[in-house]
Amino acid sequence: MSKAYWISAYRSITDPAAMAEYGKLAGPAIQAAGGRFLARAIPLMVYEAGLEQRVVLIEFDSVEKAIAAHDSPGYQAALKALGNGADRDIRIVEAAS
């Protein structure tokens, strides 16, 4: 079973208060589902169509666990708290073997 990576690339954050509430709920929910945060930061350098916005990289033991984390009640509560407070692109990818 290959590891999986959840990548969140933010385009904009329009409601910092909603983002803070999301963070309070999302981090614990993701960690409870087995996620390990590898990076949470503004990029040091961007290329091509990259944006200087927050990027989050989370490692999971499998694609199934990453999807289950996203679909979990705890993470869904975090999404509800975020509402329209951020525009982002979330992808789950399988590690190369």
DRENFIPA-397851 format. One record per residue: residue number from 1; y, x, z of N, C-alpha, C in turn; residue in three letters. Coordinates in Angstrom, 1 decimal, padded with zeros to 4 digits, always signed. Layout:
BEGIN
<node NUM; <Y; X; Z>; <Y; X; Z>; <Y; X; Z>; "ALA">
...
This chain:
BEGIN
<node 1; <-001.2; +000.8; +000.0>; <+000.0; +000.0; +000.0>; <+001.2; +000.9; +000.0>; "MET">
<node 2; <+002.1; +000.7; -001.0>; <+003.4; +001.5; -001.1>; <+004.5; +000.9; -000.2>; "SER">
<node 3; <+005.3; +001.8; +000.3>; <+006.5; +001.4; +001.0>; <+007.4; +000.7; +000.1>; "LYS">
<node 4; <+008.4; +000.0; +000.7>; <+009.4; -000.8; -000.1>; <+010.7; -000.5; +000.5>; "ALA">
<node 5; <+011.7; -000.6; -000.3>; <+013.1; -000.4; +000.1>; <+014.0; -001.6; -000.2>; "TYR">
<node 6; <+014.7; -002.0; +000.8>; <+015.7; -003.1; +000.6>; <+017.0; -002.4; +000.5>; "TRP">
<node 7; <+017.7; -002.7; -000.7>; <+019.0; -002.1; -001.0>; <+020.0; -003.2; -001.0>; "ILE">
<node 8; <+021.1; -003.1; -000.2>; <+022.2; -004.0; -000.3>; <+023.4; -003.3; -000.7>; "SER">
<node 9; <+023.9; -003.7; -001.9>; <+025.1; -003.0; -002.4>; <+026.3; -004.1; -002.4>; "ALA">
<node 10; <+027.3; -003.8; -001.6>; <+028.4; -004.8; -001.4>; <+029.4; -004.6; -002.5>; "TYR">
<node 11; <+029.9; -005.7; -003.0>; <+031.0; -005.7; -004.0>; <+032.3; -005.9; -003.2>; "ARG">
<node 12; <+032.3; -006.7; -002.2>; <+033.5; -006.9; -001.4>; <+033.1; -007.6; -000.1>; "SER">
<node 13; <+033.9; -007.4; +000.9>; <+033.8; -008.1; +002.2>; <+035.1; -008.8; +002.4>; "ILE">
<node 14; <+035.0; -010.1; +002.4>; <+036.3; -011.0; +002.5>; <+036.5; -011.5; +003.9>; "THR">
<node 15; <+035.5; -011.5; +004.7>; <+035.6; -012.1; +006.1>; <+035.0; -011.1; +007.1>; "ASP">
<node 16; <+035.8; -010.1; +007.6>; <+035.2; -009.2; +008.5>; <+034.6; -009.8; +009.8>; "PRO">
<node 17; <+035.2; -010.9; +010.3>; <+034.6; -011.5; +011.4>; <+033.2; -012.1; +011.1>; "ALA">
<node 18; <+033.0; -012.7; +010.0>; <+031.7; -013.2; +009.6>; <+030.7; -012.1; +009.4>; "ALA">
<node 19; <+031.2; -011.0; +008.8>; <+030.4; -009.8; +008.6>; <+029.9; -009.2; +010.0>; "MET">
<node 20; <+030.8; -009.2; +011.0>; <+030.4; -008.8; +012.3>; <+029.4; -009.6; +012.9>; "ALA">
<node 21; <+029.5; -010.9; +012.8>; <+028.5; -011.9; +013.3>; <+027.2; -011.7; +012.6>; "GLU">
<node 22; <+027.2; -011.5; +011.3>; <+026.0; -011.2; +010.5>; <+025.3; -010.0; +011.0>; "TYR">
<node 23; <+026.1; -008.9; +011.2>; <+025.5; -007.7; +011.7>; <+024.8; -007.8; +013.1>; "GLY">
<node 24; <+025.4; -008.6; +014.0>; <+024.8; -008.8; +015.3>; <+023.4; -009.4; +015.2>; "LYS">
<node 25; <+023.2; -010.3; +014.2>; <+022.0; -011.0; +014.0>; <+021.0; -010.3; +013.0>; "LEU">
<node 26; <+021.6; -009.8; +012.0>; <+020.7; -009.2; +010.9>; <+020.0; -008.0; +011.3>; "ALA">
<node 27; <+020.7; -007.0; +012.0>; <+020.0; -005.8; +012.4>; <+018.8; -006.0; +013.2>; "GLY">
<node 28; <+018.9; -006.8; +014.3>; <+017.7; -007.0; +015.2>; <+016.6; -007.8; +014.4>; "PRO">
<node 29; <+017.0; -008.7; +013.6>; <+016.0; -009.5; +012.8>; <+015.2; -008.6; +011.9>; "ALA">
<node 30; <+015.9; -007.7; +011.2>; <+015.3; -006.8; +010.2>; <+014.4; -005.8; +011.0>; "ILE">
<node 31; <+014.9; -005.2; +012.1>; <+014.1; -004.3; +012.9>; <+012.8; -005.0; +013.5>; "GLN">
<node 32; <+013.0; -006.2; +013.9>; <+011.8; -007.0; +014.5>; <+010.7; -007.2; +013.4>; "ALA">
<node 33; <+011.2; -007.2; +012.1>; <+010.2; -007.4; +011.0>; <+009.7; -006.1; +010.5>; "ALA">
<node 34; <+010.0; -005.0; +011.2>; <+009.5; -003.7; +010.8>; <+010.4; -002.8; +009.9>; "GLY">
<node 35; <+011.6; -003.3; +009.7>; <+012.5; -002.5; +008.9>; <+013.1; -001.3; +009.6>; "GLY">
<node 36; <+013.3; -000.2; +008.9>; <+013.9; +001.0; +009.4>; <+015.2; +001.3; +008.6>; "ARG">
<node 37; <+016.3; +001.3; +009.3>; <+017.6; +001.6; +008.6>; <+017.6; +003.0; +008.2>; "PHE">
<node 38; <+017.8; +003.4; +007.0>; <+017.9; +004.8; +006.5>; <+019.3; +005.1; +006.3>; "LEU">
<node 39; <+020.1; +004.2; +005.8>; <+021.6; +004.4; +005.5>; <+022.3; +003.1; +005.7>; "ALA">
<node 40; <+023.5; +003.2; +006.3>; <+024.5; +002.1; +006.3>; <+025.9; +002.7; +006.3>; "ARG">
<node 41; <+026.5; +002.7; +005.1>; <+027.7; +003.5; +005.0>; <+028.5; +003.1; +003.7>; "ALA">
<node 42; <+029.7; +003.6; +003.7>; <+030.5; +003.6; +002.4>; <+030.0; +004.8; +001.7>; "ILE">
<node 43; <+029.8; +004.7; +000.4>; <+029.3; +005.9; -000.4>; <+030.3; +007.1; -000.3>; "PRO">
<node 44; <+029.8; +008.3; -000.3>; <+030.6; +009.4; -000.3>; <+031.1; +009.7; -001.7>; "LEU">
<node 45; <+030.3; +009.3; -002.7>; <+030.7; +009.5; -004.1>; <+030.1; +008.4; -004.9>; "MET">
<node 46; <+030.8; +007.9; -005.9>; <+030.3; +006.8; -006.8>; <+030.4; +007.3; -008.2>; "VAL">
<node 47; <+029.5; +006.8; -009.1>; <+029.5; +007.2; -010.5>; <+029.3; +005.9; -011.3>; "TYR">
<node 48; <+029.6; +006.1; -012.6>; <+029.4; +005.0; -013.5>; <+030.1; +003.7; -013.1>; "GLU">
<node 49; <+029.4; +002.6; -012.9>; <+030.1; +001.4; -012.4>; <+030.0; +001.2; -010.9>; "ALA">
<node 50; <+029.7; +002.2; -010.2>; <+029.6; +002.1; -008.7>; <+030.9; +001.8; -008.1>; "GLY">
<node 51; <+030.8; +001.1; -006.9>; <+032.0; +000.7; -006.2>; <+032.0; +001.4; -004.8>; "LEU">
<node 52; <+033.1; +001.7; -004.3>; <+033.3; +002.3; -003.0>; <+033.2; +001.2; -001.9>; "GLU">
<node 53; <+032.1; +000.6; -001.8>; <+031.8; -000.5; -000.8>; <+030.5; -000.2; -000.1>; "GLN">
<node 54; <+030.4; -000.8; +001.0>; <+029.2; -000.6; +001.9>; <+027.9; -000.7; +001.1>; "ARG">
<node 55; <+027.0; +000.2; +001.5>; <+025.6; +000.2; +001.0>; <+024.7; +000.3; +002.2>; "VAL">
<node 56; <+023.6; -000.5; +002.1>; <+022.6; -000.4; +003.2>; <+021.2; -000.2; +002.5>; "VAL">
<node 57; <+020.5; +000.8; +003.1>; <+019.1; +001.1; +002.6>; <+018.2; +001.0; +003.8>; "LEU">
<node 58; <+017.2; +000.1; +003.6>; <+016.2; -000.2; +004.7>; <+014.8; +000.1; +004.2>; "ILE">
<node 59; <+014.0; +000.8; +004.9>; <+012.6; +001.0; +004.5>; <+011.6; +000.1; +005.3>; "GLU">
<node 60; <+010.6; -000.4; +004.5>; <+009.6; -001.2; +005.0>; <+008.2; -000.6; +004.6>; "PHE">
<node 61; <+007.2; -001.0; +005.4>; <+005.8; -000.5; +005.0>; <+005.3; -001.1; +003.8>; "ASP">
<node 62; <+005.8; -002.3; +003.3>; <+005.3; -002.9; +002.1>; <+006.4; -003.8; +001.5>; "SER">
<node 63; <+006.2; -004.2; +000.3>; <+007.1; -005.2; -000.4>; <+007.0; -006.5; +000.4>; "VAL">
<node 64; <+005.7; -006.9; +000.8>; <+005.5; -008.1; +001.5>; <+006.3; -008.2; +002.8>; "GLU">
<node 65; <+006.3; -007.1; +003.5>; <+007.0; -007.1; +004.8>; <+008.5; -007.2; +004.6>; "LYS">
<node 66; <+009.0; -006.6; +003.5>; <+010.4; -006.7; +003.2>; <+010.8; -008.1; +002.9>; "ALA">
<node 67; <+010.0; -008.7; +002.0>; <+010.3; -010.1; +001.7>; <+010.2; -011.0; +002.9>; "ILE">
<node 68; <+009.2; -010.8; +003.7>; <+009.0; -011.6; +005.0>; <+010.2; -011.4; +005.9>; "ALA">
<node 69; <+010.8; -010.2; +005.9>; <+012.0; -010.0; +006.8>; <+013.1; -010.8; +006.3>; "ALA">
<node 70; <+013.3; -010.8; +004.9>; <+014.4; -011.6; +004.4>; <+014.2; -013.0; +004.6>; "HIS">
<node 71; <+013.0; -013.5; +004.5>; <+012.8; -015.0; +004.6>; <+012.6; -015.4; +006.1>; "ASP">
<node 72; <+012.6; -014.5; +007.0>; <+012.4; -014.8; +008.4>; <+013.5; -015.7; +009.0>; "SER">
<node 73; <+013.2; -016.5; +010.0>; <+014.2; -017.4; +010.6>; <+015.4; -016.6; +011.2>; "PRO">
<node 74; <+015.1; -015.4; +011.7>; <+016.2; -014.6; +012.3>; <+017.2; -014.1; +011.2>; "GLY">
<node 75; <+016.6; -013.7; +010.1>; <+017.5; -013.2; +009.0>; <+018.2; -014.3; +008.4>; "TYR">
<node 76; <+017.6; -015.5; +008.2>; <+018.2; -016.6; +007.7>; <+019.4; -017.1; +008.5>; "GLN">
<node 77; <+019.3; -017.0; +009.8>; <+020.4; -017.3; +010.7>; <+021.5; -016.3; +010.5>; "ALA">
<node 78; <+021.2; -015.1; +010.2>; <+022.3; -014.1; +010.0>; <+023.0; -014.4; +008.7>; "ALA">
<node 79; <+022.2; -014.8; +007.6>; <+022.9; -015.2; +006.4>; <+023.8; -016.4; +006.6>; "LEU">
<node 80; <+023.4; -017.4; +007.4>; <+024.2; -018.5; +007.7>; <+025.5; -018.1; +008.3>; "LYS">
<node 81; <+025.4; -017.1; +009.3>; <+026.6; -016.6; +009.9>; <+027.5; -015.9; +009.0>; "ALA">
<node 82; <+027.0; -015.2; +008.0>; <+027.8; -014.5; +007.0>; <+028.5; -015.5; +006.1>; "LEU">
<node 83; <+027.8; -016.5; +005.7>; <+028.4; -017.5; +004.8>; <+028.9; -016.8; +003.5>; "GLY">
<node 84; <+030.1; -017.1; +003.2>; <+030.8; -016.5; +002.0>; <+031.6; -015.3; +002.3>; "ASN">
<node 85; <+031.3; -014.6; +003.4>; <+032.1; -013.5; +003.9>; <+031.9; -012.2; +003.2>; "GLY">
<node 86; <+031.0; -012.1; +002.3>; <+030.7; -010.9; +001.5>; <+030.1; -011.3; +000.2>; "ALA">
<node 87; <+030.4; -010.5; -000.8>; <+029.8; -010.6; -002.1>; <+028.9; -009.3; -002.3>; "ASP">
<node 88; <+027.6; -009.5; -002.5>; <+026.8; -008.3; -002.5>; <+025.5; -008.6; -003.4>; "ARG">
<node 89; <+024.8; -007.5; -003.6>; <+023.6; -007.5; -004.5>; <+022.5; -007.0; -003.6>; "ASP">
<node 90; <+021.5; -007.8; -003.4>; <+020.3; -007.3; -002.5>; <+019.1; -007.2; -003.5>; "ILE">
<node 91; <+018.4; -006.0; -003.3>; <+017.2; -005.8; -004.1>; <+016.2; -005.2; -003.2>; "ARG">
<node 92; <+014.9; -005.6; -003.5>; <+013.8; -005.1; -002.8>; <+013.0; -004.4; -003.9>; "ILE">
<node 93; <+012.7; -003.1; -003.7>; <+012.0; -002.3; -004.7>; <+010.8; -001.6; -004.0>; "VAL">
<node 94; <+009.8; -001.4; -004.8>; <+008.6; -000.7; -004.3>; <+008.8; +000.8; -004.5>; "GLU">
<node 95; <+008.3; +001.6; -003.6>; <+008.4; +003.1; -003.7>; <+007.6; +003.6; -004.8>; "ALA">
<node 96; <+008.0; +004.6; -005.5>; <+007.2; +005.3; -006.5>; <+006.0; +005.9; -005.9>; "ALA">
<node 97; <+004.9; +005.8; -006.6>; <+003.6; +006.4; -006.0>; <+003.4; +007.8; -006.4>; "SER">
